[in-house]
Structures are given as structure tokens and as C-alpha cells.
Amino acid sequence: MAAAIETHKLSKKYSGTKTFALQNLSLAVEPGEVYGFLGANGAGKSTTIRTLLNFIQPTSGSATILGSDIVRDSVEVKRHVGYPAGDLVLYRRMNGRQFLRYMAALQPVKHRERLKYLVTSFQAQLDKPLETLSKGNRQKIGLIQAFMHEPEVLILDEPTSGLDPLMQEVFFSLVRDVKHQGGSVFVSSHNLAEVQRMCDRVGFIRAGKLVAEQSIADLTKTASQTFDVTFTAAAPLDELQRLSSKVNVVAPNRVTVHVQGNLTPFLQLLARSRVARLDKPEVNLEEEFLQFYNQKAGGR
């Protein structure tokens, strides 16, 4: 069976620039796999997606989606791919209902019940002009459009941007459904924690180059997690430092701790202590990335 997405030394250099935005990308996404494409802003994630969808053409290299060439067979490829329209600026005078009807005419919906389910799940506002909607509500319309024709492959660029936590849960559930039905998802993100929740495997891109790939199981074993802990009295620094090589003292009773691998000893220590507050800051991808692949990143 052909890979859902396969690239071979795919490269893109924009006109007038000396450096490659994407260079020699070779990867494969299998049927039924959710593949996370991780990188900081400007790393090359969006360039990769635009090239895969033939919005821009590669400078060199090649890629296929479901066995069809992304350039030569672009029309056929798009029949099988779901992709959320950008910021919906092009159709800002349409309302959501008109936009979805228009997109369904271009790419027919297989089951009307599916569309109704998506609209209800996302609590979409279909009767307001798109230009009046918030970023999050426009994003919901875009995701409905991507999922509604039940594509075999979904290509998603920062799909949860602007969504509140409840709507993010709806999105994660839809991704699980696609996977269980044998579909494939290629999702770019700069949020490591988000990708860990939904992906089977991840690729890390830095300065246009794929520098590492890892399964989520292996990533979880090696990843460090960061916690801000406020104690009611002085922090038990000696015990914390035995558990972690990186403990930052913010105040006598407040620390930031980076814990790698098994969390059990750390949580047991907290259970024995008087903790006033425990926070888990959003993961900084660039910091995590450099921790995982310091030697590789430093050599490129």
C-alpha cells in the first residue's frame, strides 16, 4: 500500500533569496497515522504544506499523496485531501452557511449528517458574515470545511490556533476518528504538548531541514516537563535537586522544576510537602527542541 504522504528530497527556494526555505525533506506518513510536524515559527512548516498542496511548486525533489504526484496530479490529489482555508479573508462577505455550501459544490459532501454533526460539535455561527467573526470562530468554519467531505488525508497548519480549550477537545476527537477510520493526518504545530496528545510520530524541522523523527512513545520517555511550584514554606531544594538537574529558584518558597521522564518521584515529593500552587507553563518548543537534539541542532 502506498504511503499517504511521501516526500523525496523536497526543496523550495523562493525567488530572490539565497537560502532554502525547505531543503531535502524526505519523510513518509503511513495510512492511519497522525504525523506531527514540529518547528518554531519560520522553520519551514507552512512552506512544506503549501508545497504539498501545490500552492507553490517545489524547486527540486518530489512528493506524492496517496501515490499521486503533487504537481502532475494536483487536481486528483485535492479530491482526497482536507485542508482548512487560511483566514477565510477571500470570502469575508459570505456567511458560514454560504461558504460551506460553496465549498461543498467544489468538493461534494458524502453524508449530510456528517456536516450537521460538525456544525453542532463546533457550535459554529453560520449566519454571520465571516468578516465579523472572531479568529476562533473563523477557524471553526475552516475546520468544518476540511473535515466535512471525509477525506483520506488531512493536511493541517496550526489547526487549533484561536480555538478555546473546549473546541480543541472537539478537534482532537475528530482527529482520533479519522485515524480509527484509516485516514492520515499531517499536522504542523509549534506546541509540543498538543502534538504529544494526538500524534503517533513527530518530525522536527529547523531552518528548513528535517533534523529528527521520533515516535510519541520515545518522545514521552525523553521529554522534560516544566512545573512552577509555590510552597507554603521554604521549598525543599535538596530533595528537588536530587530529582532534577534543573531547578530555578524564583523565591524562597517558589521554584521552577524541569522533570525528565517518569513523574512519579516528583509527584510523591509534592504529596509529602505543603504546596500552595502548582502550574504547568505552556511548553516552549524551541527550548524543548534544543534539549532533545542539542548536538544535531548545534551542528546545522
N, C-alpha and C positions, 0 to 999 in steps of 0.2 A: 504494500500500500504506500502511495506517495505521501511524503511529508505534507502537512497542512501548509506550512511556510518553509521555504528553504532558500538561503542566500549563499552565493559563492563569490567571495572577494568583491562584494558590492561596495562601490565607492561613489562619492559625489563631491565635486569641487565646483563651487559657484563661480560664475564669470567674474573676472576682475580680482579674484583672491588667489593667494599663493598656497594656502593651506587647505587640506581636505576637511570638509565638514563631516564626512563619513569615509572611512578608509578600510578596505579589505575586510568587510564584515562577512563572516561565514558562520551561519548557525542554522539549526533546523528545529521546527516546532512540530511535534507529532500530533496526529489526530487524538482528541480527547485530552490534550494537555493545555494547561494555563501557564503561559510563559511571561514572567515579569522582566521588563527591560528597564533597568535602573541606571540613573545617572543624574548628576547635578544639572541645573539649568545651563543650556548651551553645550551639553556634552555630545549632542547629535541624535537625541531620541526622536524629535519631531522630523528632522531630515530623513531619518530612516523610514518613518511611517509615510511621509509624503512620497518617498521614492517607491516604496512597496505598492502604494496605490496609484502610481504613475501620474501623480500630480506634477512631479518633476521627474526628469529622466536621469538615470544613472550616468556618471561619467565613464565608468567601466564596471566590469563584473556583471552578474546576472542574479535573478531571483525568480522563483516560481511560487504560486499559491495554488494548492490542490493540483499540482502538476502542470499548470498553465503559466506561460511566461508573462511576467508582469507588464512588459512593454508590448510585445507582439500580440498577446491575447488579453489586453487590458479590459475590453468590454466584457468578455466572458468571465474574467476574474471578478469584476464588480458585481456580477449576478449572484455570487456566492459569499460576498463579504459584507459585514455590517460595520459601519463606521459613523460615529456621530458627526454631523455637520458642525463646523467650527463654532463661531459665536452666533450663528444664525443672523448675522448682520444683513446678509444679502436679501433675506425675506422679512425684514423688520416690520413691514406694513401688513403682513399676513398675521392672522391669529394662529394659535397652535392647531386648531382643527383644520384650517385651510392648508397649513403647512404639511400636516400628516397625510391629508388627502392627496396633495400634490406629490409627495414622496411615494405614496402607495401606488399612484398611477405610473411612476417610473419603475418601481420595484414592487410588484403585487404582494399583498399580504396573503399568506396561506390560510390562516384561520382568524376570522374576525374576533373570535373570543380571546385570542392571544392579545390583540391590540387593546381590547377593553380591559383585560387583566393588567396590562402595563400602565394604562392611563390611571386606573384605580390605585394600583400599588404606589405609583409615584405621586399620587394626588395632584395630577397635572392640571394647570389652569389653561384650558383650551380656547376660551372665548375672549381672551385679552390679546391685543396686538403684541407681537413678540418684542417690539421695541420698548414696551412698558414693563416687561418682566425683569425681575432681578436675575443676576448671573446664575444663581442656583436653579431658578425656575426655567430659564432657557436651557440649562444643562439637562434638566429632566426631559424636556421635549426632544432634545438631541439624542438622548439615550433611548427613549421610546422608539424614535425613528430607526436607530441602529439595530435594536432587538426585534422589531415588530414583524419582519419577514422571515424570522427564524433562520439566519444564515449559518452556514457550516463553519465559517471563520469570522471572528470579531477582531478588529484592529482598533484599539482604544488608546487615545492620547490624553493622559491625565484625566480619566473619566469622572473622578469624584470631586473635581475642582468645583467649589461653590455649593456642594451638597451638605446638608446638615447631617448629623450622625444617624438619624432615623432613615433618611434616604440612602445613606451609604450602606446601611444594612440591607435595604431592598436591592441595591446594586450587587452586593456580594452574593445574595441569594440567587439572583439571575445568572451570575457567572457560574455558580455551582450547578444550576440547572443545565446550562449549556454544556458543561463538562460531562455531566451524567448522561447526556444525550449523544455524546461522542463528538461534539463540536470542539473547536480550538479557539483559544483566546490569546492574543498578543497584546499586552498592556504595558504602556510606558508609565513610569512614575518616578518621583523623587522621594517618595515616602516609603521607607524600608518596612515599617511596621505594617502598613497597608498591604504591601506585596506579600509579606510573610503570611498574611491571613488567607490569601486567595490563590496563590500560585504553587505550582509543582516544582518549578525550576526558575532560576533567575540568571540573567546575563548583566554584567556591569560594563557600561560604556563610559569611556573617559577620553575627552579630546578627540572624539570621532572613532575611537578604536575599542573593540570588544576586548577587555583585558582579563575577564574571568567569567566562568559559568559555574553554578553550584546548585545542587538540589536544596529545597527548602529544609529538608531534614538535616543536611550537613550545615546549612547556614544557621539553623537554630542552635546547633551544638557549639558553633564558634562565635556566634554573635554576642556582643556585650549589651546589656541593658542599663539604662541610666535612671537613677531614682534620687529625688530630692526628699530628704528625711529631716523633719523637725522633731526633736525630743523635748520632753517637758523639763529635763535637766541636762547636764552636760552629756554630749554624745560619747558613746563607748568606743573611742577611737582605736584603742589597741585591738579590740575584737574585730572591728570593721576592717582594719588594715591587714589582719590575718586572712580575711576573706577576699579582699580586693587589693590589687596593686595600685588602684587609682581612687583615692578618697580626697575630695576637695573640701576643706573646712570653710564654710561661709560665715559661721558664727559659732560660739562655743557649743550651742545646742542644735546647730543646723549643718548638715553635710550633703554633698552630692557624691553618690557612690556609683561606680560602674561595675556591674556584676557580669561575669562571663560564664556561659553555660548554665549548670544546674542552680536554680534559685533557692533550693530548699534550705541550705545552711544560712543564707541571708535572711530569709523569712523567719526561720527559727530564732535568730538573734533578735529580730524586731519583736517577735512574740514575747521574748523574755524582758523586753525593755518597755519603757513608758514613752509611747510615740504620740505626739500631738497632731502630726500631719505627715502624710505620705503622698508625694506627687510623682508622676512619671512624665517628664517632658517629652514633647514630640521629638522623634528621632531625627538627628541631623545626619542626612545621608552622606555628606562629604566626609564627616568625621568617622562614621561607621565604615565607609568605604576604605578610607586610608588605614583604619585599624586592621581590616580584613586583608588588604592587599598592599601593604605599605611598600614592600620591596618592588612589586610589579609596577605600582603607580610611580614610585620614585625613579624607576629606570626608564620611563617613557617621556 
